[in-house]
Amino acid sequence: MLTQTIRDHFPDVEIDFLVRDRFAAIVERCETVDNLIPFNRKGGPLGFWRLLKEIRKKEYDAVLDIQAQFRTGLMIAAAKSKLKIGRADAREGSGVFCNKIIELPEKQEPHQVDLFLQFLPALGKPAVLGSAVDFNTPPVASFEPSLADSAPILLLPHSRGKEKEWPYFRELTHRILDELPNESVVWDSHIPIHSEELEARDRFYNTTGKTSIPEMISLVNHASVVVANDTGPMHIAAALAKPTIALFGPTKIETYGAYPLNEPRNCNIQVKSGQMKDISVQQVFEAVEQRL
C-alpha cells in the first residue's frame, strides 16, 4: 500500500523493492514495483555480502527502512543515497544508519499501515493512503474456466497457527449455498483442504492446494467478497480494495485489521474472548450479505 501511494505521488520514479525470497512471487507481480531485489535469509554470510554488493550497484534518491531491524540497517548503510529514512522505534540499533527519522502515529499501538504511511511526509507528501494496488496475474479462466463469467465469494480458511483459524468455514459455505442461490463459493489455500459433502454440491469450487501465488491473487481480485482469517491473502484483498471480511482471534484488529479500518467495504470481526470459535456463522453471513 505504501509503495502504491509513493507511485501515486511520483509516477515517473523507478522503485526497487527488497523482499525475502519467500514473498518474492507476490512483489514481482505488483505493477508498482520496477525492480525486485530478493533476500535469501538462508544464504549465510556470503549470501548477505552478495546482497549488499547488489544494493550498492545503484544510487538512490531515497531509501526507506520499513522493517527497522539490524540486518535492514546494514542494507540501508550499504545503499548509496543522500536520504536514508528510518523509524523512531527502530530495533537493534538500526536507526543509526539513517539520517532522517519519521515521527510515529500518536496511537500507542497504531495500525501497521498507518505507521508505514508516516514515511510519506519525509518525502514531502501527506501521510494519506493512495489508490488500490494492482497486480499482473493470469486470468481466472486460464486455470479455473468455470469461474470466468462469475464473481464468486472467496473463502480463505487457512492461516499461520490454528489459534488464528475460524472453525466454521464449512457451515458458512452451506449457509451461502442454501440461502443465496445466485452465489457461488470458492475455497482457496496453499494447502489442500478437503470436504466431500461440499464438493458434491453445485456452485462450490475447491482450489485449495492447486493454485500458485499469482493464481491466488487472481481469485482474490475476481471475487465479489473475500472472507479470510488473519493472514497474508486477507491483506492482499484489502490492498486490492475488495470487500473484505477479516476474522480475528488473539491478534489485534487495531494493529493488523483489513485496512482502512473505517472503510465500509471492510469488516473486521473479533469477539471479546479472543477465541475464533466464538465468532458465529450468523455474524459472518450477515457481513457477507451486506457486502454483496
C-alpha positions as CSV (number, residue, x, y, z in Angstrom):
1,M,0.0,0.0,0.0
2,L,2.8,2.4,0.8
3,T,4.6,1.6,-2.4
4,Q,1.5,2.3,-4.4
5,T,0.9,5.6,-2.6
6,I,4.5,6.6,-3.4
7,R,3.8,5.7,-7.1
8,D,0.7,7.9,-7.0
9,H,2.7,10.9,-5.9
10,F,5.8,10.1,-8.1
11,P,4.5,8.4,-11.2
12,D,7.8,8.6,-13.1
13,V,10.2,7.3,-10.4
14,E,11.9,3.9,-10.5
15,I,11.0,1.8,-7.5
16,D,13.2,-1.1,-6.3
17,F,11.8,-3.4,-3.6
18,L,14.0,-5.6,-1.4
19,V,12.0,-8.6,-0.1
20,R,12.6,-12.0,1.4
21,D,12.6,-14.7,-1.3
22,R,9.6,-16.5,0.2
23,F,7.5,-13.4,-0.6
24,A,9.1,-12.5,-3.9
25,A,6.3,-14.1,-6.0
26,I,3.9,-11.6,-4.6
27,V,6.0,-8.5,-5.1
28,E,7.2,-9.4,-8.6
29,R,3.6,-9.3,-9.7
30,C,2.9,-5.9,-8.3
31,E,2.6,-3.3,-11.1
32,T,4.1,-0.6,-8.8
33,V,7.5,-2.3,-8.4
34,D,10.0,-1.8,-11.2
35,N,12.9,-4.0,-9.8
36,L,12.9,-6.8,-7.3
37,I,15.9,-7.5,-5.0
38,P,15.3,-10.9,-3.4
39,F,16.8,-11.6,0.1
40,N,17.6,-15.2,0.9
41,R,17.7,-15.5,4.7
42,K,19.3,-18.9,4.4
43,G,22.1,-17.7,2.2
44,G,24.5,-17.2,5.1
45,P,27.2,-14.5,5.4
46,L,28.4,-14.9,1.8
47,G,24.8,-14.6,0.5
48,F,24.3,-11.5,2.6
49,W,27.5,-9.9,1.4
50,R,26.4,-10.5,-2.2
51,L,23.1,-8.8,-1.4
52,L,24.9,-5.7,0.0
53,K,27.0,-5.6,-3.2
54,E,23.8,-5.8,-5.3
55,I,22.3,-2.9,-3.3
56,R,25.4,-0.7,-4.0
57,K,25.1,-1.0,-7.7
58,K,22.8,2.0,-7.9
59,E,22.5,5.4,-6.3
60,Y,19.0,6.1,-5.0
61,D,17.2,9.4,-4.3
62,A,15.9,7.9,-1.1
63,V,15.9,4.6,0.7
64,L,13.3,3.6,3.3
65,D,14.0,1.2,6.2
66,I,10.5,-0.2,6.7
67,Q,11.3,-3.1,9.0
68,A,13.9,-1.3,11.2
69,Q,16.0,-4.3,12.2
70,F,19.7,-4.7,12.4
71,R,20.0,-6.5,9.1
72,T,17.9,-4.0,7.3
73,G,20.0,-1.3,8.9
74,L,23.1,-2.9,7.3
75,M,21.3,-2.8,4.0
76,I,20.5,0.9,4.4
77,A,24.1,1.5,5.3
78,A,25.2,-0.2,2.1
79,A,22.9,1.8,-0.1
80,K,24.1,4.9,-1.9
81,S,21.7,7.7,-1.1
82,K,21.7,11.1,0.4
83,L,18.4,10.4,2.1
84,K,18.1,7.4,4.3
85,I,14.8,7.3,6.2
86,G,14.2,5.2,9.4
87,R,11.7,4.8,12.2
88,A,11.7,6.3,15.7
89,D,11.0,2.8,17.1
90,A,13.9,1.2,15.2
91,R,15.1,-2.0,16.8
92,E,18.6,-3.4,17.3
93,G,20.2,0.0,16.7
94,S,19.3,0.1,13.1
95,G,18.3,3.8,13.3
96,V,21.9,4.8,13.4
97,F,22.3,4.1,9.7
98,C,19.6,6.6,8.8
99,N,19.8,10.4,8.5
100,K,16.1,11.1,8.8
101,I,13.7,9.6,11.3
102,I,10.0,9.6,10.8
103,E,7.5,10.6,13.5
104,L,5.3,7.8,14.8
105,P,1.5,8.0,14.9
106,E,0.1,9.3,18.2
107,K,-1.7,6.0,19.0
108,Q,0.3,3.8,21.3
109,E,-0.2,0.7,19.0
110,P,-1.0,2.2,15.6
111,H,-2.1,0.1,12.6
112,Q,0.9,-1.1,10.7
113,V,-0.3,0.7,7.5
114,D,-0.7,4.0,9.4
115,L,2.9,3.6,10.7
116,F,4.2,2.9,7.2
117,L,2.4,6.0,5.8
118,Q,4.5,8.2,8.1
119,F,7.3,7.7,5.6
120,L,5.4,10.0,3.2
121,P,6.0,13.3,5.0
122,A,9.7,12.6,4.9
123,L,9.3,12.5,1.1
124,G,7.3,15.8,1.1
125,K,3.8,14.2,0.9
126,P,0.9,13.8,3.3
127,A,0.5,10.6,5.3
128,V,-2.7,9.6,3.4
129,L,-3.3,6.2,1.7
130,G,-3.4,6.4,-2.1
131,S,-5.0,4.2,-4.7
132,A,-5.6,0.4,-4.7
133,V,-2.7,-1.9,-5.6
134,D,-2.6,-3.6,-9.0
135,F,-1.1,-7.0,-9.7
136,N,-0.2,-8.6,-13.0
137,T,-1.7,-12.0,-12.7
138,P,-3.2,-14.7,-15.0
139,P,-6.9,-14.5,-15.9
140,V,-9.0,-16.9,-13.8
141,A,-10.2,-18.6,-16.9
142,S,-6.7,-19.9,-17.6
143,F,-6.8,-22.1,-14.5
144,E,-10.5,-22.4,-13.5
145,P,-12.6,-21.8,-16.7
146,S,-15.9,-22.4,-14.8
147,L,-15.4,-19.2,-12.8
148,A,-14.7,-17.0,-15.8
149,D,-18.2,-15.5,-16.1
150,S,-19.0,-15.1,-12.4
151,A,-17.6,-13.3,-9.3
152,P,-17.7,-15.8,-6.5
153,I,-17.5,-15.4,-2.8
154,L,-13.9,-16.4,-1.9
155,L,-13.2,-18.1,1.4
156,L,-9.6,-18.5,2.7
157,P,-9.8,-21.0,5.5
158,H,-6.1,-21.3,6.3
159,S,-3.8,-19.2,8.5
160,R,-0.5,-19.5,10.3
161,G,-1.4,-21.2,13.5
162,K,-4.6,-23.0,14.5
163,E,-5.4,-20.2,17.0
164,K,-6.0,-17.9,14.0
165,E,-8.2,-20.3,12.1
166,W,-12.0,-19.9,12.2
167,P,-13.6,-23.4,12.5
168,Y,-16.9,-22.7,10.7
169,F,-16.0,-22.2,7.1
170,R,-17.9,-25.4,6.1
171,E,-21.0,-24.2,7.9
172,L,-20.8,-20.7,6.3
173,T,-20.4,-22.3,2.9
174,H,-23.5,-24.4,3.3
175,R,-25.4,-21.3,4.5
176,I,-24.4,-19.3,1.5
177,L,-25.2,-22.1,-1.0
178,D,-28.6,-22.7,0.8
179,E,-29.7,-19.1,1.2
180,L,-28.0,-17.2,-1.7
181,P,-29.0,-19.2,-4.8
182,N,-27.2,-16.8,-7.2
183,E,-23.9,-17.0,-5.5
184,S,-21.0,-19.5,-5.9
185,V,-18.3,-20.2,-3.3
186,V,-14.6,-20.9,-3.8
187,W,-12.2,-22.2,-1.2
188,D,-8.5,-21.4,-1.8
189,S,-5.3,-22.1,0.2
190,H,-1.7,-23.1,-0.5
191,I,-2.5,-26.4,1.3
192,P,-5.3,-28.9,0.3
193,I,-8.5,-28.8,2.5
194,H,-11.0,-31.5,1.6
195,S,-14.7,-31.5,2.2
196,E,-16.6,-34.4,0.5
197,E,-20.1,-33.1,1.4
198,L,-19.3,-29.7,-0.1
199,E,-17.6,-30.9,-3.2
200,A,-20.7,-32.8,-4.1
201,R,-22.7,-29.5,-4.2
202,D,-23.3,-27.2,-7.2
203,R,-21.7,-23.8,-7.1
204,F,-18.9,-24.9,-4.9
205,Y,-15.3,-24.9,-6.1
206,N,-12.3,-26.1,-4.2
207,T,-9.0,-24.8,-5.5
208,T,-7.0,-25.5,-2.3
209,G,-3.6,-26.9,-2.9
210,K,-3.9,-26.3,-6.6
211,T,-3.2,-22.6,-7.2
212,S,0.1,-20.7,-7.4
213,I,0.5,-17.4,-5.6
214,P,-0.3,-15.4,-8.8
215,E,-3.4,-17.5,-9.3
216,M,-4.5,-17.0,-5.7
217,I,-4.2,-13.2,-6.2
218,S,-6.3,-13.6,-9.4
219,L,-9.0,-15.3,-7.4
220,V,-8.9,-12.6,-4.8
221,N,-9.2,-9.9,-7.5
222,H,-12.0,-11.8,-9.2
223,A,-14.1,-12.3,-6.1
224,S,-17.3,-10.4,-5.1
225,V,-16.4,-10.8,-1.4
226,V,-13.4,-12.3,0.4
227,V,-13.8,-13.9,3.8
228,A,-10.4,-14.7,5.5
229,N,-8.6,-15.4,8.7
230,D,-5.8,-13.1,9.8
231,T,-3.4,-14.0,7.0
232,G,-1.4,-12.5,4.1
233,P,-4.1,-13.0,1.4
234,M,-6.5,-11.1,3.6
235,H,-4.2,-8.1,3.4
236,I,-3.9,-8.6,-0.4
237,A,-7.7,-8.4,-0.7
238,A,-7.8,-5.2,1.3
239,A,-4.9,-3.7,-0.8
240,L,-6.9,-4.6,-3.9
241,A,-9.9,-2.7,-2.5
242,K,-12.1,-5.9,-2.5
243,P,-14.9,-6.2,0.0
244,T,-13.0,-8.0,2.8
245,I,-14.3,-9.7,5.9
246,A,-11.4,-10.4,8.2
247,L,-11.8,-12.8,11.2
248,F,-9.6,-12.3,14.2
249,G,-8.8,-14.2,17.4
250,P,-5.8,-13.3,19.5
251,T,-4.4,-10.7,17.1
252,K,-5.4,-7.0,17.5
253,I,-7.6,-5.6,14.8
254,E,-6.4,-2.1,15.6
255,T,-2.9,-3.1,14.5
256,Y,-3.5,-5.7,11.8
257,G,-7.1,-5.4,10.6
258,A,-8.2,-5.1,7.0
259,Y,-7.2,-1.6,6.1
260,P,-8.6,1.0,6.1
261,L,-10.4,0.0,9.3
262,N,-13.2,2.6,8.8
263,E,-13.8,1.7,5.1
264,P,-17.4,0.3,4.7
265,R,-16.3,-2.4,2.3
266,N,-14.0,-3.9,5.1
267,C,-15.4,-5.7,8.1
268,N,-13.1,-6.8,10.9
269,I,-14.8,-9.3,13.3
270,Q,-13.5,-10.2,16.7
271,V,-15.2,-11.2,19.9
272,K,-14.2,-10.2,23.4
273,S,-13.0,-13.7,24.3
274,G,-10.4,-13.6,21.5
275,Q,-11.4,-17.1,20.6
276,M,-12.1,-17.8,16.9
277,K,-14.7,-20.4,17.8
278,D,-16.8,-17.7,19.4
279,I,-17.3,-15.8,16.1
280,S,-20.7,-17.0,15.0
281,V,-21.7,-18.1,11.5
282,Q,-24.6,-15.7,11.7
283,Q,-22.2,-12.7,12.2
284,V,-20.1,-13.6,9.2
285,F,-23.0,-14.5,7.0
286,E,-24.7,-11.1,7.7
287,A,-21.4,-9.4,6.8
288,V,-21.3,-11.3,3.5
289,E,-24.9,-10.3,2.7
290,Q,-24.2,-6.7,3.4
291,R,-21.2,-6.6,1.0
292,L,-22.7,-8.4,-2.0
